[in-house]
Amino acid sequence: MQPHATTPAPTRLRTSDTEREQVAEILRAAMAEGRLDLAEGEERLATTYAAKFRDELTGLTVDLPGGGRHALARTPGARAATRRSLHRHGSFILIAAGVLTGLWLLSGADFFWPIIPLAFLVVGLFKHARYGRWSPEYSFGHWARH
């Protein structure tokens, strides 16, 4: 009997259209920011759309600050999405404040105990406003994930 022949795992992973579009958006934002001139930006975009493997995409944004993600975060679409997200977050806190205050009034307690959970919710809102969008790297214990 022969042992099972195993095929070696592929060392290169193929890229998807979504990944190519993400890199293209980063490159367009870097061009709009002035970090890439038109010729270099078009060359990198052509390379992006011609890429078949993920490792071909990584070199296209490595020389941009933050891998180009900072420029992408400053685009009008990203800023509008952040504003909408902050608006939803603030609305949730206001609703939670109303419910907790109502429960406090019904309980008849002397100490305004809703201040404790509301303080944590407001701190979360400030962090959300500071960092723009929520990401696991901004949460508590992010050092354990790396």
C-alpha positions in Angstrom: 0.0 0.0 0.0 1.2 3.5 -0.8 0.9 6.3 1.6 -1.6 9.0 0.7 0.0 11.4 -1.6 -0.6 14.9 -0.4 -0.5 17.9 -2.6 1.6 20.8 -1.3 -0.3 23.8 0.0 -0.1 26.7 -2.4 2.5 29.2 -1.3 0.8 32.1 -3.1 -2.8 33.0 -2.6 -4.9 34.4 -5.4 -6.4 37.8 -5.0 -10.1 38.7 -5.3 -11.7 41.6 -7.1 -12.6 43.1 -3.8 -9.0 43.1 -2.7 -7.9 44.7 -6.0 -10.6 47.4 -5.6 -9.5 48.2 -2.0 -5.9 48.7 -3.2 -7.1 50.8 -6.1 -9.1 53.0 -3.8 -6.0 53.5 -1.6 -4.0 54.4 -4.7 -6.6 56.9 -5.9 -6.7 58.5 -2.5 -2.9 58.8 -2.5 -3.1 60.4 -5.9 -5.7 62.9 -4.8 -3.6 63.7 -1.7 -0.6 64.4 -4.0 1.6 61.5 -2.7 1.7 59.9 -6.2 1.9 61.8 -9.5 -0.5 60.9 -12.3 1.9 58.7 -14.2 3.0 56.7 -11.2 -0.5 56.4 -10.0 -1.8 55.1 -13.3 1.1 52.6 -13.5 0.3 51.3 -10.1 -3.4 51.1 -10.9 -2.6 49.1 -14.0 -0.5 46.7 -11.9 -3.2 46.5 -9.4 -5.9 45.4 -11.9 -3.4 43.0 -13.5 -2.4 41.3 -10.2 -3.3 37.7 -9.8 -1.8 37.0 -6.4 -2.0 38.9 -3.0 1.8 39.4 -2.7 1.7 41.4 -5.9 -0.6 43.9 -4.2 1.4 44.5 -1.1 4.3 46.2 -2.8 2.0 48.8 -4.4 1.2 50.6 -1.1 4.2 49.8 1.1 5.8 53.2 0.5 2.7 55.2 1.5 2.2 56.4 5.1 0.2 53.7 7.0 0.1 51.6 3.9 -2.2 54.2 2.3 -5.0 53.6 4.8 -4.6 57.1 6.3 -5.3 58.7 2.9 -8.3 56.4 2.4 -9.7 57.4 5.8 -9.7 61.1 4.7 -11.8 60.6 1.6 -15.2 62.3 1.6 -17.0 58.9 1.5 -15.1 57.6 4.5 -15.7 60.8 6.4 -19.5 60.7 5.7 -19.6 57.1 6.8 -17.8 58.0 10.0 -20.3 60.9 10.7 -23.3 58.5 10.1 -21.7 56.0 12.4 -21.1 58.6 15.1 -24.7 59.8 14.8 -26.0 56.3 15.3 -23.7 55.8 18.3 -24.8 59.1 19.9 -28.4 58.2 19.3 -28.0 54.9 21.0 -26.4 56.6 24.0 -29.3 59.1 24.3 -31.8 56.3 24.2 -29.9 54.3 26.8 -29.7 57.4 28.9 -33.4 57.9 28.8 -34.1 54.2 29.6 -31.6 54.2 32.5 -32.9 57.5 33.9 -36.5 56.1 33.7 -35.4 53.0 35.6 -33.7 55.2 38.2 -36.8 57.3 38.6 -38.9 54.1 39.0 -36.5 52.6 41.5 -36.6 55.6 43.8 -32.9 55.3 44.6 -31.1 58.3 46.1 -27.9 57.8 44.2 -28.0 58.5 40.5 -26.6 55.0 39.5 -27.1 55.4 35.7 -24.1 57.7 35.7 -21.8 54.6 35.9 -22.9 52.8 32.7 -23.4 56.2 31.0 -19.8 57.2 31.7 -18.5 54.1 30.0 -20.8 54.7 27.0 -19.7 58.3 26.7 -16.0 57.2 26.9 -16.7 54.8 24.1 -18.3 57.6 22.0 -15.2 59.8 22.6 -13.0 57.0 21.5 -15.2 56.4 18.4 -15.0 60.1 17.6 -11.2 60.1 18.1 -10.3 57.1 16.0 -13.1 57.5 13.4 -14.2 53.9 13.0 -14.2 51.1 15.5 -11.5 48.6 15.0 -10.3 45.8 17.2 -6.9 47.4 17.5 -8.4 50.3 19.4 -10.1 48.1 22.0 -8.9 47.0 25.3 -6.4 44.2 25.2 -5.3 44.8 21.6 -1.7 43.8 22.4 -2.9 40.2 23.0 -4.0 39.9 19.4 -0.6 40.6 17.8 
